[in-house]
Amino acid sequence: MCDDVLFCKDNFYFLFLHEHSKLFIKFAVCKIELFFLNMLNRRFLRVKVLQEIYAYHQAEETDPVAAERRLLNHVDDLYGLFIRQLSFWVEVKLFAERRIEENLHKNFPTQEDLNPNRKFIHNRVICALEGNADLQRLMEKYKISWVDDREDFIRGFYNRLREYPEYVEYMNSEKDNFNQDKKLILDIIDNHIADDELQFDFYADKNLEYNSDYQLGLFLLWKFVNEMNEDFGSTTLLPTVYKTDGEPVNDDKQFVVKLFRDTLKNAEKYQDMVAKNISNWDYDRIALMDRIIIFMALTEFCEFHDIPVKVTINEYIEISKFFSTPDSRRFVNGILDKLAEQLEAEGKLVKIGRGRL
C-alpha cells in the first residue's frame, strides 16, 4: 500500500494506481459537500469516465463496448466496496458480543469478564445498521459474508480497536448518546483505518478493483455515517449508486455512458479542433491526461445541451488540478475558453433549459 495516503473529513486525498499505466495520480477534493450528493454526484462520475478512457488509451484497446461495460462494472464495484465496509462494523460488533459471552464462561473469569463494558456492542449507529433490511439485501446481492474472516481479520481488528485511544476514551466516557456513537466510528476511520495496511490488503485480496477504490470507499463510508441520524431504522433505504437510480430514466447512468461513448467516438475531431487552437505548442507534447480532459469537456459542450458551459469548464479545471501536471489548470482553462467561443461563433454551442444559465 502507498505510504502517503491521507484521509480526513475536510479534505480527501487518495492515490490511484492505474493497472495499465502504473501511474500514481493524487486526487484531492476540498469541501466534501461539493463532491457528493446522495452517494455519487456528477464530478465523481466524470472522474470514473476519465480513469477508464485513460486506461483505454494506455492499453491501446480497440473494443469500446468492452471498455464501457468495464466502466459500469467499476462504478458498481465501488458501491459494493462501500457496502462491504459498512457491514464490516456490524461484524466487529457481533464478534465483540461473542467475545463477551465467551469470557463470561471462562473457568476463572476476571471481574472485567463478569462485569463487561457493553457500550461498544450497544453502539446505536452499528445496531441500526445491523437491523437494516436494505443492508442485508445488498450484502446478499454482492455476496458479502464474513464467516471465513472472523477468526483472523475481524479478531485482529477488534484487538487493535481496543487499544486505540479513541476507543478507550469512548468506553470510559459517561457521555452516552447517538452523536458520541457516531463520533467513535468517524474517528476510527479518520485516524486508523485509512492507513491500515492490513485493511487495504484484505480488501485488495477480495477484488483487484479495490486497490484503486479503497480510500474512496472509506470516504463514502465516512460521508454516510456522518450524515446518519437517529431516525435511521430497519426500513430506511441506503443511498443508491446513482442519484437517479429507481427513476423512470436514470439520468446519471446515461450521463456516464454518453460521456464515455461520445468522447471516444469524436476523439479525432476534437484532436483537430485542439491542434488548430494552440499556438507555440506542439500537439503531441500535450499530456494524454490533459487531452482526455479537454475532449471530455468538448463532449459536454457539444452533446450535453442542458449543462452550462461555465459548469463544464469549472468541473474540468478542478479535475485537472489533481489528475495532471501543475500547469494543467491554466492550460485547460485557456483552451476551453477559446474553444467555447469558437463553437458559439460557429453556432455549434447549443444549450437549452438550465444549460443556458
VOGU-3710 file (C-alpha; in Angstrom, 3 decimals, decimal comma):
1> mcddvlfckd> 0,000/0,000/0,000  1,155/3,571/-0,631  2,702/5,301/2,361  1,485/8,837/1,629  -2,243/8,296/1,677  -4,035/10,827/3,851  -7,694/10,619/4,775  -9,587/13,319/6,601  -13,086/14,672/6,819  -12,413/18,167/5,454
11> nfyflflheh> -10,016/17,315/2,646  -9,844/13,956/0,991  -6,724/12,569/-0,664  -6,085/9,208/-2,194  -3,614/7,708/-4,606  -4,905/5,960/-7,682  -2,614/3,282/-9,102  -3,709/2,577/-12,613  -3,400/-1,097/-13,519  -2,401/-0,291/-17,081
21> sklfikfavc> -0,233/2,804/-16,761  1,353/2,110/-13,383  0,848/5,807/-12,826  0,078/7,268/-9,442  -2,418/10,077/-9,575  -3,146/12,125/-6,490  -6,705/13,346/-6,328  -7,847/15,887/-3,771  -11,319/17,216/-3,201  -11,774/20,107/-0,836
31> kielfflnml> -15,147/20,623/0,799  -16,791/17,242/0,724  -20,196/18,861/0,316  -19,200/19,728/-3,263  -18,223/16,161/-4,037  -21,221/14,059/-3,117  -24,967/14,357/-3,404  -26,613/11,258/-2,023  -23,989/8,645/-2,922  -22,175/9,730/-6,100
41> nrrflrvkvl> -22,517/13,014/-7,933  -21,508/14,141/-11,401  -17,927/15,091/-10,537  -17,219/11,617/-9,267  -18,826/10,127/-12,381  -16,667/12,341/-14,582  -13,603/11,069/-12,736  -14,574/7,423/-13,309  -15,049/8,110/-17,033  -11,677/9,888/-17,127
51> qeiyayhqae> -9,944/6,931/-15,490  -11,493/4,438/-17,882  -10,675/6,444/-21,021  -7,119/6,865/-19,791  -6,842/3,116/-19,283  -8,355/2,525/-22,723  -5,677/4,630/-24,428  -2,789/3,385/-22,299  -3,665/-0,223/-23,103  -4,218/0,679/-26,779
61> etdpvaaerr> -7,572/-1,065/-26,688  -9,836/-1,335/-29,714  -13,077/-2,533/-28,135  -15,027/0,433/-26,717  -18,021/-1,763/-25,894  -15,945/-3,909/-23,552  -14,394/-0,781/-22,026  -17,833/0,723/-21,428  -19,001/-2,453/-19,738  -15,892/-2,383/-17,559
71> llnhvddlyg> -16,555/1,251/-16,642  -20,059/0,466/-15,381  -18,738/-2,573/-13,527  -16,107/-0,415/-11,823  -18,740/2,030/-10,609  -20,732/-0,898/-9,247  -17,605/-2,407/-7,672  -17,053/0,785/-5,723  -20,581/0,645/-4,370  -20,061/-2,997/-3,418
81> lfirqlsfwv> -16,911/-1,971/-1,541  -18,896/0,650/0,363  -21,477/-1,983/1,367  -18,701/-4,349/2,474  -17,038/-1,643/4,565  -20,397/-0,740/6,087  -21,179/-4,339/7,020  -17,676/-4,690/8,489  -18,715/-2,647/11,528  -21,684/-4,901/12,162
91> evklfaerri> -19,417/-7,939/12,059  -16,957/-6,349/14,512  -19,847/-5,664/16,881  -21,040/-9,278/16,604  -17,515/-10,507/17,293  -17,344/-8,309/20,412  -20,626/-9,811/21,626  -19,264/-13,343/21,182  -16,057/-12,389/22,971  -18,043/-11,070/25,960
101> eenlhknfpt> -20,123/-14,247/26,087  -17,039/-16,479/25,894  -15,336/-14,558/28,698  -18,377/-14,966/30,947  -17,966/-18,734/30,699  -14,252/-18,926/31,437  -13,180/-21,340/34,141  -11,605/-18,464/36,030  -13,234/-15,240/34,833  -11,896/-11,893/35,965
111> qedlnpnrkf> -14,013/-9,080/37,354  -13,858/-7,445/33,943  -15,103/-10,687/32,374  -18,015/-10,868/34,819  -18,892/-7,181/34,508  -18,076/-6,319/30,895  -18,366/-2,837/29,456  -21,089/-3,281/26,816  -21,019/0,243/25,442  -19,495/-0,725/22,091
121> ihnrvicale> -21,929/-3,545/21,384  -24,767/-1,117/22,174  -23,395/1,498/19,768  -26,555/2,979/18,263  -25,116/3,504/14,794  -23,888/-0,058/14,452  -27,062/-1,523/15,958  -29,137/0,471/13,459  -27,041/-0,911/10,602  -27,336/-4,443/11,962
131> gnadlqrlme> -31,135/-4,256/11,859  -31,383/-2,547/8,489  -33,162/-4,684/5,895  -31,670/-2,857/2,909  -28,125/-3,512/4,110  -28,951/-7,206/4,439  -30,407/-7,204/0,929  -27,337/-5,543/-0,534  -24,995/-7,904/1,310  -26,806/-10,780/-0,385
141> kykiswvddr> -26,678/-9,034/-3,755  -22,900/-8,531/-3,516  -22,393/-11,954/-1,907  -20,788/-10,479/1,211  -20,110/-12,926/4,020  -17,700/-12,610/6,927  -17,853/-16,258/8,042  -14,384/-17,158/6,765  -12,777/-13,963/8,041  -13,971/-13,824/11,619
151> edfirgfynr> -11,093/-15,578/13,338  -8,235/-13,755/11,650  -9,269/-10,460/10,111  -12,133/-9,471/12,424  -10,387/-10,711/15,572  -7,214/-8,863/14,638  -9,026/-5,607/14,039  -11,058/-5,901/17,242  -7,886/-6,433/19,265  -6,323/-3,353/17,676
161> lreypeyvey> -9,530/-1,373/18,127  -9,474/-1,936/21,885  -6,042/-0,307/22,054  -6,956/2,811/20,093  -7,110/5,887/22,374  -10,402/6,989/20,792  -11,983/3,661/21,708  -10,599/3,707/25,253  -11,899/7,234/25,779  -15,289/6,300/24,327
171> mnsekdnfnq> -15,674/3,239/26,518  -14,747/5,178/29,661  -16,778/8,283/28,923  -20,005/8,968/30,777  -21,408/10,550/27,635  -23,754/8,069/26,030  -25,696/9,307/23,025  -26,058/8,849/19,280  -23,556/11,563/18,382  -20,875/10,018/20,591
181> dkklildiid> -21,522/6,622/18,992  -21,166/8,182/15,561  -18,041/10,100/16,518  -16,269/6,894/17,534  -16,677/5,354/14,088  -15,705/8,547/12,274  -12,589/8,975/14,434  -11,503/5,369/13,924  -11,906/5,692/10,145  -10,042/9,012/10,104
191> nhiaddelqf> -7,191/8,130/12,411  -6,650/4,401/11,914  -8,470/2,533/9,158  -7,500/4,920/6,357  -3,825/3,973/6,606  -4,246/0,429/7,927  -2,281/-1,764/5,506  -3,929/-4,929/6,827  -7,312/-3,496/5,863  -6,062/-2,432/2,439
201> dfyadknley> -4,534/-5,838/1,710  -7,662/-7,641/2,890  -9,957/-5,738/0,549  -7,495/-5,907/-2,338  -7,485/-9,689/-1,999  -11,275/-9,689/-2,278  -11,338/-7,695/-5,510  -8,480/-6,186/-7,512  -10,586/-3,106/-8,220  -10,481/-2,285/-4,526
211> nsdyqlglfl> -6,785/-1,419/-4,990  -7,719/1,909/-6,550  -11,029/2,439/-4,758  -10,172/1,539/-1,155  -9,765/5,121/0,078  -12,735/6,343/-1,924  -14,866/3,572/-0,433  -13,798/4,722/3,024  -14,764/8,252/2,136  -18,227/7,060/1,103
221> lwkfvnemne> -18,448/5,236/4,420  -17,339/8,314/6,374  -19,790/10,548/4,494  -22,653/8,117/5,045  -22,042/7,670/8,784  -21,541/11,406/9,219  -24,976/12,055/7,708  -26,787/9,312/9,648  -29,353/10,475/12,156  -31,329/8,813/14,898
231> dfgsttllpt> -34,265/8,221/12,551  -32,255/5,615/10,632  -34,058/2,323/11,173  -34,822/-1,117/9,838  -36,786/0,149/6,830  -34,503/3,053/5,899  -33,151/2,679/2,374  -29,428/3,070/1,800  -28,296/5,565/-0,860  -28,101/4,128/-4,358
241> vyktdgepvn> -25,118/4,066/-6,713  -26,544/6,771/-8,941  -28,597/9,665/-7,637  -31,272/8,859/-10,237  -31,470/5,089/-9,589  -35,091/3,954/-9,468  -36,385/6,817/-11,585  -38,049/6,120/-14,976  -34,919/7,487/-16,669  -31,584/7,025/-14,903
251> ddkqfvvklf> -30,031/10,333/-15,984  -26,772/9,803/-14,101  -26,086/6,404/-15,645  -26,966/7,745/-19,084  -24,597/10,643/-18,425  -21,735/8,221/-17,730  -22,395/6,101/-20,822  -22,909/9,011/-23,216  -19,880/10,926/-21,937  -17,704/7,838/-22,375
261> rdtlknaeky> -19,044/6,865/-25,803  -19,070/10,316/-27,376  -15,621/11,236/-26,088  -14,128/8,146/-27,721  -16,194/8,485/-30,895  -15,272/12,128/-31,510  -11,630/11,960/-30,436  -10,187/12,616/-33,918  -12,494/15,594/-34,500  -11,603/17,038/-31,113
271> qdmvaknisn> -7,913/16,470/-31,782  -8,135/18,621/-34,909  -10,017/21,344/-33,015  -7,421/21,471/-30,263  -4,460/21,364/-32,652  -5,823/24,397/-34,549  -6,254/26,402/-31,361  -2,854/26,067/-29,727  -0,048/28,418/-30,605  3,654/27,931/-29,971
281> wdydrialmd> 2,913/24,416/-28,781  3,240/21,001/-30,379  0,033/18,991/-30,012  1,982/15,791/-29,340  3,534/17,434/-26,282  0,151/17,791/-24,609  -0,113/15,212/-21,832  -2,550/12,387/-22,527  -4,474/13,228/-19,369  -4,895/16,841/-20,491
291> riiifmalte> -6,118/15,715/-23,903  -8,739/13,459/-22,382  -9,895/16,181/-20,005  -10,280/18,618/-22,918  -12,041/16,034/-25,092  -14,495/15,234/-22,315  -15,241/18,936/-21,854  -15,792/19,300/-25,618  -18,228/16,394/-25,453  -20,200/18,241/-22,795
301> fcefhdipvk> -20,086/21,452/-24,836  -21,443/19,780/-27,963  -23,553/16,842/-26,792  -24,966/17,779/-23,365  -27,272/20,663/-24,120  -28,575/21,025/-20,559  -25,152/21,517/-18,899  -24,000/25,169/-18,768  -20,636/25,931/-20,353  -19,349/27,522/-17,145
311> vtineyieis> -20,212/24,398/-15,159  -18,320/22,192/-17,602  -15,243/24,430/-17,619  -15,153/24,722/-13,827  -15,563/20,955/-13,349  -12,690/20,040/-15,654  -10,416/22,752/-14,288  -10,921/21,262/-10,823  -10,301/17,738/-12,070  -7,193/18,813/-13,996
321> kffstpdsrr> -5,660/20,273/-10,820  -5,382/16,816/-9,327  -5,121/14,487/-12,288  -2,498/16,161/-14,402  0,569/18,398/-14,387  0,979/21,534/-12,239  0,411/23,807/-15,273  -2,647/21,939/-16,495  -5,222/24,132/-14,784  -4,113/27,248/-16,654
331> fvngildkla> -3,752/25,407/-19,957  -7,122/23,652/-19,719  -8,855/26,868/-18,705  -7,372/28,817/-21,611  -8,039/26,248/-24,323  -11,601/25,523/-23,144  -12,469/29,241/-23,077  -11,120/29,585/-26,612  -12,922/26,501/-27,917  -16,214/27,556/-26,308
341> eqleaegklv> -16,003/30,955/-28,029  -15,243/29,290/-31,357  -18,131/26,827/-31,082  -20,525/29,607/-30,128  -19,407/31,739/-33,076  -19,956/28,774/-35,401  -23,417/28,119/-33,966  -22,364/24,721/-32,618  -22,781/25,542/-28,950  -26,463/24,847/-28,452
351> kigrgrl> -27,745/24,999/-24,882  -31,309/24,640/-23,691  -33,136/24,926/-20,353  -30,738/25,008/-17,410  -27,863/24,728/-19,901  -28,350/28,405/-20,735  -27,553/29,543/-17,200
//
